[in-house]
Amino acid sequence: MDPSSLLAIIARKLRIWGESPIRNDFPDAVRSLLDRMDGRARANLLDDIRVVAAECGFAATVKAVGTVIDIGRTIDRAAIATCARRVLEGKGSSGGQDLKHYDEYMEGRA
């Protein structure tokens, strides 16, 4: 079963998170944040995860949420979606440019 199929139900029923069958499908940082949130904030984040997961898949989306948490950015749908797309592209989640070619040029190896 795809964990994202239960996100809408969990977001609507604010007290169900603690006994949710997909709770352990979330990375530790994400699960811990969701545990600490009040019901409305948790529902909003779960809804953001649901929407992004419909486009990018559950695994990439929750990995993206964990990354957004780790780097200290504001957790919103746009940040999650951008990071999830980078995960799917295989570019990781850190962003930035690959400067290896520039380094080789400057060292005279190009």
N, CA, C and O atoms as a MOPAC input file, in Angstrom:
PM7 MOZYME 1SCF
protein

 N      0.84600 1    -1.18400 1     0.00000 1
 C      0.00000 1     0.00000 1     0.00000 1
 C      0.88600 1     1.24100 1     0.00000 1
 O      1.90300 1     1.28400 1     0.69300 1
 N      0.50300 1     2.23700 1    -0.77000 1
 C      1.21700 1     3.49800 1    -0.82300 1
 C      0.86200 1     4.31800 1     0.42000 1
 O     -0.31300 1     4.60300 1     0.64900 1
 N      1.85600 1     4.70200 1     1.22500 1
 C      1.56900 1     5.47500 1     2.44300 1
 C      0.84200 1     6.78800 1     2.17600 1
 O      0.07700 1     7.25300 1     3.02100 1
 N      1.07300 1     7.38700 1     1.01400 1
 C      0.43800 1     8.67600 1     0.74300 1
 C     -1.07700 1     8.56300 1     0.62200 1
 O     -1.77900 1     9.56800 1     0.72600 1
 N     -1.59200 1     7.35200 1     0.40200 1
 C     -3.04400 1     7.18400 1     0.28300 1
 C     -3.76500 1     7.46800 1     1.60200 1
 O     -4.96400 1     7.74700 1     1.59700 1
 N     -3.05900 1     7.40100 1     2.72600 1
 C     -3.68400 1     7.65600 1     4.02500 1
 C     -3.49500 1     9.08100 1     4.52600 1
 O     -4.08100 1     9.45200 1     5.54300 1
 N     -2.69800 1     9.88100 1     3.84500 1
 C     -2.36600 1    11.21600 1     4.34300 1
 C     -3.58500 1    12.11300 1     4.50600 1
 O     -3.68000 1    12.83600 1     5.49800 1
 N     -4.50700 1    12.08800 1     3.57200 1
 C     -5.69800 1    12.94200 1     3.67100 1
 C     -6.53700 1    12.57300 1     4.88500 1
 O     -7.05500 1    13.45300 1     5.57200 1
 N     -6.67200 1    11.28700 1     5.15100 1
 C     -7.45800 1    10.84100 1     6.31400 1
 C     -6.78000 1    11.27100 1     7.60100 1
 O     -7.43800 1    11.77000 1     8.51400 1
 N     -5.47600 1    11.08400 1     7.68100 1
 C     -4.73100 1    11.44600 1     8.89100 1
 C     -4.77100 1    12.95700 1     9.11100 1
 O     -4.85800 1    13.41500 1    10.25000 1
 N     -4.70900 1    13.72800 1     8.03800 1
 C     -4.76500 1    15.18400 1     8.16500 1
 C     -6.12300 1    15.65300 1     8.67200 1
 O     -6.20500 1    16.63000 1     9.41600 1
 N     -7.19200 1    14.96000 1     8.27400 1
 C     -8.53900 1    15.35400 1     8.70600 1
 C     -8.84000 1    14.92800 1    10.13500 1
 O     -9.53200 1    15.64100 1    10.86100 1
 N     -8.33700 1    13.79100 1    10.53600 1
 C     -8.60700 1    13.28400 1    11.88300 1
 C     -7.37500 1    13.57600 1    12.74200 1
 O     -6.41800 1    12.80200 1    12.76200 1
 N     -7.41700 1    14.68700 1    13.43900 1
 C     -6.23900 1    15.24300 1    14.09400 1
 C     -5.61800 1    14.33500 1    15.14800 1
 O     -4.41700 1    14.43500 1    15.39800 1
 N     -6.38200 1    13.46500 1    15.76700 1
 C     -5.84000 1    12.61900 1    16.84400 1
 C     -5.31000 1    11.26900 1    16.36900 1
 O     -4.77400 1    10.50500 1    17.17200 1
 N     -5.44600 1    10.96800 1    15.10600 1
 C     -5.08400 1     9.65100 1    14.60500 1
 C     -3.57400 1     9.48700 1    14.39700 1
 O     -3.09800 1     8.35700 1    14.28800 1
 N     -2.81800 1    10.57100 1    14.34100 1
 C     -1.39000 1    10.49800 1    14.01500 1
 C     -0.63800 1     9.52000 1    14.91500 1
 O      0.17900 1     8.74900 1    14.41100 1
 N     -0.87700 1     9.52200 1    16.21000 1
 C     -0.14400 1     8.65700 1    17.14500 1
 C     -0.28100 1     7.17600 1    16.85400 1
 O      0.65000 1     6.41100 1    17.10500 1
 N     -1.42100 1     6.75600 1    16.33000 1
 C     -1.65200 1     5.34100 1    16.01800 1
 C     -1.61900 1     5.06400 1    14.52100 1
 O     -2.01500 1     3.98500 1    14.07900 1
 N     -1.15700 1     6.01500 1    13.75300 1
 C     -1.16300 1     5.88300 1    12.30300 1
 C     -0.30100 1     4.71300 1    11.83200 1
 O      0.82100 1     4.54500 1    12.31000 1
 N     -0.80800 1     3.90600 1    10.90600 1
 C     -0.01700 1     2.78600 1    10.40100 1
 C      1.16600 1     3.23100 1     9.53500 1
 O      2.06400 1     2.43400 1     9.26700 1
 N      1.17500 1     4.48900 1     9.09800 1
 C      2.29900 1     4.95800 1     8.27200 1
 C      3.27100 1     5.83800 1     9.05900 1
 O      4.22300 1     6.36300 1     8.48200 1
 N      3.05300 1     6.00700 1    10.33600 1
 C      3.91100 1     6.86200 1    11.16700 1
 C      5.37800 1     6.45700 1    11.05000 1
 O      6.25300 1     7.32100 1    10.98000 1
 N      5.65300 1     5.17500 1    11.02900 1
 C      7.03800 1     4.70100 1    10.95400 1
 C      7.61600 1     4.76000 1     9.54800 1
 O      8.79600 1     4.46200 1     9.35900 1
 N      6.81600 1     5.13500 1     8.56300 1
 C      7.31700 1     5.31100 1     7.20100 1
 C      8.00600 1     6.66100 1     7.01300 1
 O      8.61000 1     6.91200 1     5.97100 1
 N      7.91500 1     7.52000 1     8.01100 1
 C      8.53800 1     8.83300 1     7.95300 1
 C      9.92700 1     8.77700 1     8.57900 1
 O     10.13200 1     8.06000 1     9.55800 1
 N     10.88900 1     9.52700 1     8.02400 1
 C     12.21600 1     9.60200 1     8.65000 1
 C     12.09400 1    10.16300 1    10.06400 1
 O     11.12900 1    10.86100 1    10.37900 1
 N     13.06600 1     9.85900 1    10.90900 1
 C     13.01500 1    10.26300 1    12.31400 1
 C     12.77100 1    11.75700 1    12.50600 1
 O     11.93900 1    12.14400 1    13.32700 1
 N     13.48100 1    12.59800 1    11.76400 1
 C     13.33500 1    14.05000 1    11.93400 1
 C     11.92100 1    14.50800 1    11.59000 1
 O     11.36200 1    15.37100 1    12.26800 1
 N     11.35600 1    13.94100 1    10.55500 1
 C     10.00300 1    14.31900 1    10.13700 1
 C      8.98100 1    13.81700 1    11.14900 1
 O      8.07700 1    14.55300 1    11.54400 1
 N      9.12700 1    12.57900 1    11.56200 1
 C      8.20600 1    12.00000 1    12.54900 1
 C      8.25500 1    12.79000 1    13.85600 1
 O      7.21700 1    13.06800 1    14.45700 1
 N      9.45000 1    13.14800 1    14.28900 1
 C      9.61300 1    13.91300 1    15.52200 1
 C      8.94500 1    15.28100 1    15.42500 1
 O      8.28600 1    15.72500 1    16.36500 1
 N      9.11800 1    15.94600 1    14.28200 1
 C      8.46800 1    17.24000 1    14.08700 1
 C      6.95500 1    17.08800 1    14.10200 1
 O      6.26300 1    17.86100 1    14.76400 1
 N      6.43700 1    16.11000 1    13.38900 1
 C      4.99300 1    15.88600 1    13.36400 1
 C      4.45600 1    15.55200 1    14.75500 1
 O      3.34600 1    15.95600 1    15.10100 1
 N      5.22200 1    14.82900 1    15.54300 1
 C      4.81400 1    14.50400 1    16.91300 1
 C      4.67300 1    15.76400 1    17.77000 1
 O      3.78200 1    15.84600 1    18.61500 1
 N      5.54500 1    16.73300 1    17.55300 1
 C      5.56100 1    17.95700 1    18.37800 1
 C      4.52900 1    18.99900 1    17.93800 1
 O      4.17400 1    19.88200 1    18.71900 1
 N      4.05300 1    18.90600 1    16.71700 1
 C      3.13700 1    19.91900 1    16.18300 1
 C      1.74900 1    19.81200 1    16.80100 1
 O      1.30400 1    18.73900 1    17.20900 1
 N      1.07200 1    20.97500 1    16.85600 1
 C     -0.33000 1    20.91000 1    17.25800 1
 C     -1.13400 1    20.35500 1    16.08000 1
 O     -0.61700 1    20.24800 1    14.96800 1
 N     -2.35600 1    20.01500 1    16.31700 1
 C     -3.16800 1    19.32300 1    15.32000 1
 C     -3.31400 1    20.06600 1    14.00400 1
 O     -3.20400 1    19.45000 1    12.94300 1
 N     -3.55600 1    21.36100 1    14.03900 1
 C     -3.76800 1    22.13200 1    12.81600 1
 C     -2.47800 1    22.22800 1    12.01500 1
 O     -2.50300 1    22.05400 1    10.79600 1
 N     -1.35000 1    22.50200 1    12.66700 1
 C     -0.06300 1    22.59800 1    11.96300 1
 C      0.31200 1    21.24400 1    11.36000 1
 O      0.82400 1    21.18100 1    10.24300 1
 N      0.05700 1    20.16000 1    12.10100 1
 C      0.33200 1    18.81400 1    11.58800 1
 C     -0.52000 1    18.52500 1    10.35500 1
 O     -0.02900 1    17.98400 1     9.36400 1
 N     -1.79100 1    18.88700 1    10.42400 1
 C     -2.68900 1    18.66100 1     9.28400 1
 C     -2.21200 1    19.43100 1     8.05800 1
 O     -2.25400 1    18.91300 1     6.94200 1
 N     -1.76200 1    20.65600 1     8.25900 1
 C     -1.27600 1    21.45700 1     7.13200 1
 C     -0.03100 1    20.84000 1     6.50800 1
 O      0.07800 1    20.77500 1     5.28400 1
 N      0.91400 1    20.38500 1     7.33900 1
 C      2.12200 1    19.76200 1     6.80400 1
 C      1.79600 1    18.44300 1     6.10600 1
 O      2.34000 1    18.16000 1     5.03800 1
 N      0.92800 1    17.64600 1     6.68700 1
 C      0.53800 1    16.39000 1     6.04900 1
 C     -0.15700 1    16.64300 1     4.71300 1
 O      0.01700 1    15.88100 1     3.76200 1
 N     -0.94000 1    17.70900 1     4.64600 1
 C     -1.58600 1    18.04900 1     3.38100 1
 C     -0.55000 1    18.47100 1     2.34000 1
 O     -0.65400 1    18.10200 1     1.17100 1
 N      0.45700 1    19.25000 1     2.77200 1
 C      1.54000 1    19.62500 1     1.85300 1
 C      2.28100 1    18.38700 1     1.36000 1
 O      2.59600 1    18.27800 1     0.17500 1
 N      2.55600 1    17.46300 1     2.26200 1
 C      3.24100 1    16.21500 1     1.88700 1
 C      2.38100 1    15.42200 1     0.90000 1
 O      2.90100 1    14.86900 1    -0.06900 1
 N      1.07700 1    15.36400 1     1.13900 1
 C      0.16100 1    14.63300 1     0.25200 1
 C      0.17400 1    15.20600 1    -1.15800 1
 O      0.23900 1    14.46000 1    -2.13500 1
 N      0.11400 1    16.52300 1    -1.26400 1
 C      0.07000 1    17.16600 1    -2.57700 1
 C      1.38200 1    16.93700 1    -3.32900 1
 O      1.36800 1    16.58500 1    -4.50900 1
 N      2.50300 1    17.13300 1    -2.65700 1
 C      3.80000 1    16.94500 1    -3.31500 1
 C      4.02300 1    15.47300 1    -3.64700 1
 O      4.58000 1    15.15500 1    -4.69800 1
 N      3.59300 1    14.56800 1    -2.76200 1
 C      3.76300 1    13.13600 1    -3.00700 1
 C      2.96200 1    12.67700 1    -4.22200 1
 O      3.35600 1    11.72300 1    -4.89200 1
 N      1.85600 1    13.33500 1    -4.51400 1
 C      1.07800 1    12.98100 1    -5.70900 1
 C      1.88500 1    13.23700 1    -6.97400 1
 O      1.70700 1    12.54700 1    -7.97800 1
 N      2.75800 1    14.21300 1    -6.93000 1
 C      3.59700 1    14.53900 1    -8.08600 1
 C      4.92700 1    13.79400 1    -8.05800 1
 O      5.38200 1    13.28800 1    -9.08300 1
 N      5.54900 1    13.72900 1    -6.88300 1
 C      6.93900 1    13.24700 1    -6.78500 1
 C      7.08600 1    11.88300 1    -6.12300 1
 O      8.17900 1    11.31600 1    -6.12800 1
 N      6.02900 1    11.35400 1    -5.56200 1
 C      6.10800 1    10.09000 1    -4.84800 1
 C      6.38100 1    10.30500 1    -3.36800 1
 O      6.97500 1    11.30600 1    -2.96700 1
 N      5.94000 1     9.35100 1    -2.57100 1
 C      6.03800 1     9.48000 1    -1.12200 1
 C      7.49100 1     9.48000 1    -0.64600 1
 O      7.87000 1    10.31900 1     0.17100 1
 N      8.29700 1     8.56200 1    -1.13900 1
 C      9.67200 1     8.43100 1    -0.65400 1
 C     10.48300 1     9.69900 1    -0.89800 1
 O     11.17200 1    10.17600 1     0.00400 1
 N     10.40700 1    10.24800 1    -2.10400 1
 C     11.15000 1    11.47200 1    -2.41000 1
 C     10.62700 1    12.64300 1    -1.58700 1
 O     11.39800 1    13.50500 1    -1.16500 1
 N      9.32700 1    12.67300 1    -1.36300 1
 C      8.72800 1    13.78200 1    -0.62400 1
 C      9.14400 1    13.78100 1     0.83700 1
 O      9.52800 1    14.82400 1     1.36700 1
 N      9.07600 1    12.62900 1     1.50300 1
 C      9.45800 1    12.62300 1     2.91500 1
 C     10.96600 1    12.82100 1     3.08800 1
 O     11.40800 1    13.37800 1     4.09200 1
 N     11.74800 1    12.36800 1     2.11700 1
 C     13.18600 1    12.64900 1     2.15400 1
 C     13.41300 1    14.15100 1     2.02300 1
 O     14.27500 1    14.71600 1     2.69700 1
 N     12.65000 1    14.78500 1     1.16500 1
 C     12.75500 1    16.23000 1     0.97600 1
 C     12.36800 1    16.97700 1     2.24600 1
 O     13.03700 1    17.93900 1     2.62400 1
 N     11.30000 1    16.54900 1     2.90900 1
 C     10.89100 1    17.20600 1     4.15800 1
 C     12.00700 1    17.09400 1     5.19000 1
 O     12.32300 1    18.06600 1     5.87600 1
 N     12.59900 1    15.91700 1     5.30000 1
 C     13.71500 1    15.73700 1     6.22800 1
 C     14.87500 1    16.66000 1     5.91400 1
 O     15.50000 1    17.21100 1     6.82000 1
 N     15.16100 1    16.82900 1     4.64600 1
 C     16.24800 1    17.71900 1     4.23700 1
 C     15.92500 1    19.16600 1     4.56400 1
 O     16.78300 1    19.89600 1     5.06000 1
 N     14.69500 1    19.58600 1     4.29200 1
 C     14.28500 1    20.96000 1     4.60600 1
 C     14.40500 1    21.21100 1     6.10500 1
 O     14.84100 1    22.28400 1     6.52100 1
 N     14.02700 1    20.24300 1     6.90500 1
 C     14.16500 1    20.36900 1     8.35900 1
 C     15.63900 1    20.49000 1     8.73600 1
 O     16.01700 1    21.36400 1     9.51600 1
 N     16.46800 1    19.61100 1     8.17800 1
 C     17.88800 1    19.57700 1     8.52700 1
 C     18.61600 1    20.87200 1     8.18500 1
 O     19.50100 1    21.30000 1     8.92600 1
 N     18.24900 1    21.49900 1     7.06400 1
 C     18.95500 1    22.72000 1     6.68200 1
 C     18.33800 1    23.96900 1     7.30000 1
 O     18.85200 1    25.07200 1     7.11600 1
 N     17.24700 1    23.80300 1     8.02700 1
 C     16.67200 1    24.91000 1     8.77800 1
 C     15.81800 1    25.87700 1     7.98100 1
 O     15.57200 1    26.99800 1     8.42500 1
 N     15.36500 1    25.46000 1     6.81600 1
 C     14.49100 1    26.32100 1     6.01800 1
 C     13.05600 1    26.21900 1     6.51800 1
 O     12.69000 1    25.28600 1     7.23200 1
 N     12.26400 1    27.19400 1     6.12600 1
 C     10.84000 1    27.16200 1     6.44100 1
 C     10.21300 1    26.00000 1     5.68300 1
 O     10.43500 1    25.82300 1     4.48500 1
 N      9.43800 1    25.22600 1     6.39500 1
 C      8.83000 1    24.04900 1     5.78800 1
 C      7.49400 1    24.46300 1     5.18700 1
 O      6.50600 1    24.65800 1     5.89500 1
 N      7.48800 1    24.59100 1     3.87800 1
 C      6.25800 1    24.89700 1     3.17100 1
 C      6.20500 1    24.05400 1     1.90600 1
 O      7.17300 1    23.38400 1     1.54700 1
 N      5.07200 1    24.09900 1     1.24500 1
 C      4.85600 1    23.24400 1     0.08100 1
 C      5.87900 1    23.51100 1    -1.02000 1
 O      6.35200 1    22.57400 1    -1.66300 1
 N      6.22200 1    24.76900 1    -1.24200 1
 C      7.16700 1    25.11200 1    -2.30700 1
 C      8.55600 1    24.54000 1    -2.01700 1
 O      9.19700 1    23.98700 1    -2.91000 1
 N      9.01900 1    24.67200 1    -0.77500 1
 C     10.34000 1    24.14000 1    -0.41900 1
 C     10.35700 1    22.62200 1    -0.52700 1
 O     11.32900 1    22.04200 1    -1.01200 1
 N      9.29700 1    21.98400 1    -0.08100 1
 C      9.21800 1    20.53100 1    -0.15700 1
 C      9.20600 1    20.07200 1    -1.61400 1
 O      9.91100 1    19.13100 1    -1.97600 1
 N      8.41000 1    20.73400 1    -2.44400 1
 C      8.30000 1    20.33700 1    -3.84900 1
 C      9.62200 1    20.52300 1    -4.58400 1
 O     10.03300 1    19.65200 1    -5.35100 1
 N     10.28400 1    21.64000 1    -4.35800 1
 C     11.56600 1    21.89500 1    -5.01600 1
 C     12.59300 1    20.84700 1    -4.62600 1
 O     13.29200 1    20.30400 1    -5.48100 1
 N     12.68000 1    20.56600 1    -3.34500 1
 C     13.64300 1    19.58000 1    -2.85500 1
 C     13.29300 1    18.17700 1    -3.34700 1
 O     14.18600 1    17.41000 1    -3.70400 1
 N     12.02000 1    17.83800 1    -3.36900 1
 C     11.59600 1    16.50800 1    -3.84100 1
 C     11.93600 1    16.31400 1    -5.31100 1
 O     12.34800 1    15.22800 1    -5.72000 1
 N     11.76400 1    17.35900 1    -6.10200 1
 C     12.13300 1    17.25600 1    -7.52100 1
 C     13.63400 1    17.03200 1    -7.68200 1
 O     14.06000 1    16.26300 1    -8.54300 1
 N     14.42800 1    17.69700 1    -6.86200 1
 C     15.88500 1    17.50900 1    -6.91200 1
 C     16.24300 1    16.07300 1    -6.51900 1
 O     17.13600 1    15.47200 1    -7.11600 1
 N     15.56700 1    15.53500 1    -5.54100 1
 C     15.80800 1    14.14700 1    -5.14000 1
 C     15.48900 1    13.21200 1    -6.30500 1
 O     16.25500 1    12.29000 1    -6.58500 1
 N     14.37700 1    13.44000 1    -6.98000 1
 C     13.98900 1    12.59900 1    -8.11100 1
 C     14.96400 1    12.70400 1    -9.28100 1
 O     15.18300 1    11.72700 1    -9.99800 1
 N     15.54300 1    13.87100 1    -9.47300 1
 C     16.50400 1    14.06900 1   -10.55300 1
 C     17.85600 1    13.46200 1   -10.22900 1
 O     18.73900 1    13.40100 1   -11.08400 1
 N     18.01400 1    13.01600 1    -8.99800 1
 C     19.28200 1    12.43500 1    -8.59100 1
 C     20.33000 1    13.47000 1    -8.24300 1
 O     21.51200 1    13.15000 1    -8.11600 1
 N     19.90000 1    14.70400 1    -8.09000 1
 C     20.83600 1    15.77700 1    -7.78100 1
 C     21.01000 1    15.96300 1    -6.28400 1
 O     21.68600 1    16.89600 1    -5.85200 1
 N     20.42000 1    15.10700 1    -5.50200 1
 C     20.48900 1    15.30300 1    -4.06200 1
 C     19.55800 1    16.41300 1    -3.66000 1
 O     18.62900 1    16.75300 1    -4.39200 1
 N     19.79900 1    16.97300 1    -2.51300 1
 C     18.89800 1    17.99800 1    -2.02800 1
 C     19.62700 1    19.25000 1    -1.58700 1
 O     18.99800 1    20.19900 1    -1.11900 1
 N     20.93500 1    19.26700 1    -1.72600 1
 C     21.67800 1    20.39500 1    -1.19800 1
 C     21.61600 1    21.62000 1    -2.08900 1
 O     21.84400 1    22.73000 1    -1.60700 1
 N     21.31800 1    21.46300 1    -3.36200 1
 C     21.25900 1    22.60100 1    -4.27100 1
 C     22.65200 1    23.04100 1    -4.66600 1
 O     23.63500 1    22.35200 1    -4.39400 1
 N     22.72900 1    24.17200 1    -5.29800 1
 C     24.02400 1    24.69300 1    -5.68900 1
 C     24.50000 1    24.11800 1    -7.00400 1
 O     23.83900 1    23.26100 1    -7.59000 1
 N     25.62500 1    24.58200 1    -7.46100 1
 C     26.18800 1    24.18700 1    -8.73500 1
 C     27.35700 1    23.23100 1    -8.54000 1
 O     28.01800 1    23.23400 1    -7.50100 1
 N     27.59400 1    22.42700 1    -9.54300 1
 C     28.74200 1    21.53800 1    -9.55700 1
 C     29.91400 1    22.31700 1   -10.14700 1
 O     29.91300 1    22.63200 1   -11.33700 1
 N     30.89500 1    22.62400 1    -9.33700 1
 C     32.01300 1    23.45800 1    -9.76600 1
 C     33.26000 1    22.65800 1   -10.11700 1
 O     34.34700 1    23.23000 1   -10.19300 1
 N     33.13400 1    21.35200 1   -10.33200 1
 C     34.30100 1    20.53500 1   -10.66500 1
 C     34.97200 1    21.00500 1   -11.95200 1
 O     36.20000 1    21.05200 1   -12.02400 1
 N     34.19100 1    21.34900 1   -12.95700 1
 C     34.77600 1    21.79500 1   -14.23000 1
 C     35.52200 1    23.11700 1   -14.04900 1
 O     36.58400 1    23.32400 1   -14.63500 1
 N     34.96800 1    23.98800 1   -13.25100 1
 C     35.61900 1    25.25900 1   -12.96900 1
 C     36.93800 1    25.02100 1   -12.23500 1
 O     37.95300 1    25.63700 1   -12.55700 1
 N     36.91700 1    24.13400 1   -11.25600 1
 C     38.14200 1    23.82500 1   -10.51400 1
 C     39.21600 1    23.27000 1   -11.44700 1
 O     40.38300 1    23.64600 1   -11.34600 1
 N     38.82400 1    22.37800 1   -12.35300 1
 C     39.78600 1    21.79500 1   -13.29800 1
 C     40.35300 1    22.87100 1   -14.20500 1
 O     41.54500 1    22.85900 1   -14.51400 1
 N     39.50800 1    23.80500 1   -14.63500 1
 C     39.96400 1    24.89900 1   -15.49600 1
 C     40.98400 1    25.76900 1   -14.75200 1
 O     42.03800 1    26.10600 1   -15.29100 1
 N     40.65500 1    26.12200 1   -13.51400 1
 C     41.53300 1    26.99200 1   -12.75000 1
 C     42.85100 1    26.32200 1   -12.40700 1
 O     43.87100 1    26.99500 1   -12.25900 1
 N     42.83900 1    25.01600 1   -12.28200 1
 C     44.07500 1    24.28200 1   -11.98400 1
 C     44.83700 1    23.93200 1   -13.25300 1
 O     45.89600 1    23.30900 1   -13.18300 1
 N     44.32000 1    24.32000 1   -14.40400 1
 C     44.99000 1    24.07800 1   -15.66200 1
 C     44.85100 1    22.66200 1   -16.19500 1
 O     45.62900 1    22.24800 1   -17.05500 1
 N     43.86600 1    21.90500 1   -15.69400 1
 C     43.66100 1    20.54100 1   -16.13500 1
 C     42.62500 1    20.42400 1   -17.23100 1
 O     42.38700 1    19.33000 1   -17.74300 1
 N     42.01400 1    21.51200 1   -17.59400 1
 C     40.92000 1    21.44500 1   -18.57200 1
 C     41.42700 1    21.33100 1   -19.99000 1
 O     40.63100 1    21.26400 1   -20.92700 1

